[in-house]
Every structure is written in structure tokens, then in C-alpha cells.
Amino acid sequence: MKEIFPKMDTNLDLHRKMWYDKEKFDYFYQKNKQEALFMFKIVEKKSLNPTVTKMVVEAPLIAKKAEPGQFIIFRAKEDSERIPLTISDFDREAGTITIIYQIVGGSTMELDTLNEGEYIHDFVGPLGVPTHTEGLKKVAVVGGGVGCAIAYPVAKKLHEMGAEVHSIVGFRNKDLVILEDEFKGASDKYVMMTDDGSYGEKGLVTDALEKLIQEGNQYDEVIAIGPLIMMKFVCLTTKKYDIKTMVSMNPIMIDGTGMCGGCRLTVGGETKFACVDGPDFDGHQVDFDEAMHRGTMYKEFETHAREAACNLLKKEAK
């Protein structure tokens, strides 16, 4: 290592320098596998729909411990913002973590500029408490939009454990559908809903869920993951039938280790931190109205950040 980088003393400095010299980076990776465990190479990148991308990242230490429901925090580049993404899948043997993200703001736009063979600067995890699956025999997994990327590994694990899994997924239209084959492979029953009826059945996921309940399906638990408004109404539906319902919360988050308090929620009248107490909570106890209000606090800032990222990308393209 000294022959290649005589002035490099720390792994972090090495990482930063090699960002700009990929030939040396690949050489070092092959010769020093142990230290390279902290270099996060993108081994696959695939567009799932016009705004959603799947990325598979080499992160063997994270893959070794990851479980459904947990998340990572990443920085695309050295001066990037830290943001969380829930783990969509993992392969312990290959040492990889799969993330699926929607390109909605400056940070995800910046992440999306990276391609296969390039490296994410920081990739920390697994964080959060894994989704509870033990002892469940029959479960309805409800996913909405890009939230299906979080719901899928939960359905997959339940299916592998021998539970009966009914998956209900919802999208605005056919063009936005993701992970259809994956869900079908992990579900005993699969129901597709679209707002406009362009694919599957027309309607909301709550319509399909209530229909299944009224048909006599007795679920040990309903697990709902998606937009806050969707999860709120799933919980209102299941509360009528006294069915335990867990939701995955994704509030504003900074450090991801419980120190900043930015991801606080009110659950059962008490303050909880999504990063260390969750992200899964009893949906019947969550104050969704407060969570939705807090989620809009930085909307103006996020708009400016997206505009700045767009302008920067335009300049780089010239």
C-alpha cells in the first residue's frame, strides 16, 4: 500500500483520494480485501421505472448482519448530505446490499449520477430494529409506491419462514409498478391495485385489504409500508377489525443513531425515535397527522436543494 499511496495514513484519506483514481482503486481493492471492506462499489444499477432506480452495492460487513426493516445511511460523495434508505434486499454470500430509491431531491439526484463500477463515499449500517416476524403464521403485507421496496424483503422473509403471505401492492398507474415478479414469488396471494385501473384492479390498497378481511381471512398481523397517508388509512381500516398493524416510519433523519432527535415521532402519547426505536411501530398508536406535518417542514428547502442539484448537473453536462 505504501508503494502506491506513500502519503496515505488512514482508510478515509485513502478512500477520498481513490475516488478520483479508479485504476489504483481497483488495484488496491484486489490486493487489500480486508481494508476494501469499507469501499462501497456499485456492482449493479437498474432503472425500475422513470423515477425509481435499483442499486446493488458491495458492503460485506453490512450484508452479514442486515435484516428486513433495517436501513443504511449514505453519502454519495464527500460533500454530500447524509440520508437514510431502507435496505431492499441483501446477499450474505455475495456481500451486497440492494437499495431502491426514488429520484425526488438533490441527494437522490446526486446518487443517481453514479454508475456501475463507481463508489459511494459513505455507506453505514445496518441501522434500526429489524421487522418482527417470529411466530407469525398468516400476514397481510401492504405496500404503496416505492414503499414496496421496503415491504418486499419483509414478505420474502415471512414466506421463507413458512408463513402464509398475502401481498397487496398499490401504484398510481401501470408505468410505476416495481418488483411485481419478486412479490409474486414471495406471496401465497398477490393483489395489484392501481389508482386509474391501468393494471390489476382499480382502487386503493385499503379496498383490497378490507375485501380480504371480509372474505374471512384472519391475519395475525398486517404490515403496511408506503406513504404516510396510505399507512394511516390502512390502520383505520384494520382498527375496525382489531387486527394488529405495524407500519414503517421514515421521518426526517440526520445521524441515525438516536443523538439528534430529528426523527422523533409520537407513538402512544410518547416520543420515540425512528432510528433506534423503529422504524417499525404499532400503527394504531402512531400520530400520523403530526408526522405528516413534520414531514413538510423543510419542503421549501428541499425544493431549493433540488433546483441547485439540477443546475449543477446541467453545468456538468455542458
Summary of the structure (lengths in Angstrom):
residues: 318
radius of gyration: 20.5
end to end distance: 36.9
largest distance: 70.1
contacts: 1045
relative contact order: 0.11
helix: 36%
strand: 28%
